């Protein structure tokens, strides 16, 4: 598995591990819906990319993989601060958006 697909899998697994805790921290159904939607998008990005090829030496892909690593660090850090669930949701949304951009590069 190359670094592109690995970063999509890492994001999906990280969100899978944190999903129950993150959902429990949500105070409204709208927040739960946002978290769930981002989780579903992350899962879709990973599963839709499994049978595709990435050009892992492409500078755009390298940049997105680096962004994925940076975003995952942010997710791990904010998981410790679930009292500000709106910030956590924003960071998850940003991370999944990068993942979607990376998944779109698969051919």
N, C-alpha and C positions, 0 to 999 in steps of 0.2 A: 504494500500500500504506500503510495506516494504521500508527500507532505500535504497536498491539497485535500485529498480525501481524508487523510488522518485528522486534519484540523476540523473538517466538517463532522467527523465521527466524535472527536473530542468535545465539540460544542454540544452535540446531541446528548452524549453521555453525561456531561456536566449538568445540563438542564434537566435530564431525567433524574439524576441524583437529588437535585435541589427542588424539584417540582413540588413535592408534598409540603416542604417547609415554606416555600415561597407562597404557595396557595393559602396556607394557613395564616400567613402574615397579611394577606389581602383583607381589606376592611369593607370592600364593596363587591358586588357581583361583576361590575364593569372591570374592576382590576383583575379579578379572577379570569374573566373572559380575555383580557389582554394577555395575561401570562400564558393562558392555554393556547391562544392563537400563535404566539411567538414560539411556543414549544412545538406545536404542530408544524409550523414553517421550518423550524430547525430539523425536525424529523424528516420532513419532505425533502429538504436540501440534501441531507445525507443519503436517504434511500434512492432518490432519483439520480444521484451521482455515482452509485456503486458500479454500474455497468458501463460508465462512460470514461473517457480518457481526458486527463488534464495534461497540458504542456507545462510541466513544473519548472521549466527553465524560462518561461515567458515572464518578463519583468512585471507585467500587470498582475499575473497570478502570484508571483513571489511577494508583491506588495500586499495583496489581499490575504495571503497566508500569514504574513507578519501582523497585519491588522487583526486577523482572527486570534492570534496568540495574545495580542495586547487586550482585546476585548474580553477574552476568557479570564485574564488576570483581574480585570475590573469586576467581572461577575463574581469571582471567588472572594474578592475584597468586600463587595457590597453584601454578599450573603451573610456576613457577620453583622450587618447593620439593617436588618429587615424591618426595623421600626420606621424607616423611611421607604416604604414600599413603592412610592411613586418614582423615586430615584432608581430603585432596583429595576422596575419595569422599563424605565427609559434606557438603562444600560443593557438590559436583555434585548430590547428592541434594536438598539444600535448594533449589538453583536450579531443578531440574526440577520439584520440588513446586510452586513458584510458577508455573512455566510451565503445569503441569497445571491449576492454579486459574484462570489466565488463559484457557486454551483452553476451559475449561468455561463461560466467560462468552459464548462465541461463539454466535450464534443463527442 
